[in-house]
Amino acid sequence: MAVAALACAASATVAIAHHSFSMFDPAQEIVLEGKVVRWAFTSPHTFMIIEDAAGKVWAFEGAAPPALLARNPPMTGDTFKGGDPITVIMCPLRDGRAGGASGLFISADKVVYNPADAGCRANQRIADWPAWIEKGYKSLADAKAAGEAKAQ
C-alpha cells in the first residue's frame, strides 16, 4: 500500500513538472514568418519547426493532437507541409534560444489556426492578430504602443 501511494505521489510530481510553461515568456507575443520545415503532430505536444528568411530554424511547442482536432478550424497531421509559407505568433523561450510556445499559426491563404497550449496567450487575441499583421505590427508591444492592445 505504501509503495503504491509513493508511486502515485511521484507520478503526480512528474505530471506537474511536465506541464510547466515557465520556460516561455507569455508577456511577449512575436510575429515570425517563414516556411514550414516540419509539422510534428505528436503526443504529448505538437511541434512546428520553421525556417525564417535568414535561414534560422525555430521550434514551437503546441497543444496535444486531441485538443487540436477539436478546434475550429481543426488541425491534423496533414494541415501543414514542408515548404508551406507560414506566419507564427509565438511567445519566446526565456533563455533566448530560437523557439517558443505556439500562439497562432496563419497560413498563406489567411486561415488562422489556434495551436496554443497554456504557454502563450496570443490565441486570446485571435480576432486581432490578422489586422495587426496587416498594419505591420511584429509584436504585441507594437500593438500596445499603437493603443490597440490593452496592457495585461
N, C-alpha and C positions, 0 to 999 in steps of 0.2 A: 504494500500500500504506500509506504514512504517513498519507494523508488518511483512509483507511478506519479505521485504528487510532485516529486522533484523533476521528473521528465516534463510534466505539464508546465511547471514554472519556467523551466529552461526554454521550452519551445515558445512560450509567450514572450519571453525576452527577445528571442531571435526575431519573432514576427514584428515586434515593436521596432527593433533596430532596422529591419528591412524597410519599414515604411517611414523612415526619417527622410525629410526633404531638406534638411539643414544645409546640405551642400549647394543648394540653389539659392539665388538672391531674388525672391519674389517681388522686391521693390523695383526691380529693373525689368522692363519689357523692351526687347530689342528686336528690330526687323533685320533679317538676313535673307538675301536672295542667292539662289544657286541652282544646281542641278542635283537631282537625287542620285546618290551613289548606291544606296541600299535602303530598302524599307524592310525592317525585320519585324514581322508580325508574330512575336514570340511571347511566351509567358515566362516570368511574371510581368514583364513590361515590354512594350514595343519600343523600337529604336528607329529613328530617322537619321540617316547619315547623308550629308550633302557636301558638295564641293562648291565653294564660292568662286567669284570671278578671278580672284588672285591665286586660286589653286589650293587654298587652305581647306582641310577636311574638318567638318564639325559633326558632332553626335548629340542627339537629343532623345531623352527618355520620355516615354509617354505612358498612358494607361494600359492596362491589360487588354488583350483581344476581346474578351466577352463584353467589356464596357464599350469598346469602340463599335462593335457590331450593333449595339442597341442605340447608338447616337444618330442624329439626323444632320447631315447625311451619314450613313454608316460607312465604316472603313473596314476593308478586308485585306488579306494578304496581297491582293491584286490591285489595290487602289492606286498605288504609286509604283512606277517602273524606273529602272536605272536610266538616267539621261533626261527624265522629265524636269522641266523648269518648275521651281517651287519657291514660294516665299514662306519663311518660318518666322513666327513671332515667338520668341523664347525668353526665358529667364536664365541668365548665365550662371555658370558654376562660380562659386565664390573664390576659388583658387586661381582663376584666370585661364584655365585650360579651355580649349576650343570645344565647348559643348554647353549643355544646359538642360533645363526642363522644357518640354514641348508646351507651348501655349495654344497656338493656332497654326494650321497649315493652309495656305491659299494656293490652289492650282493655277496653271496658266489660263484656264477658262473661268477663273474668278470664283470657283467653288470654295467656300470656307469650311474647313474641317476642324473639329474640336478633339484633338488627341490628348488633351491635358489630363494629368493626374493632379495631385494636390501641390505639386512643386511650382506651378506657375498659374497666376490668376488672369492671364490675358483672355481666357475664354469668358470671363465676366464682362468683357467689352467686345464680344463677337460682332455686335452691330456697329461698333465704332471703327474698328481697325481697317476695314476696306476703304472707308472715306479718308481716314488719316493717312493711309499709304498713298492714296491719290493726291493728297495735299503735300506729299513729300516727307512726312514725318518718319523718322527712323527709330524712334523710341517713345516710350510713354512720357519721358521727360520732355520731348519735343511737344507732345500734345498738351501737357500741363503748362508749358511755357506759353503756348498759344491760347491758353484759357479754355481748352476743350475737354480737359480731363480733371476730375476732382482729385485733390491730394488724398492719399489714404494713410 
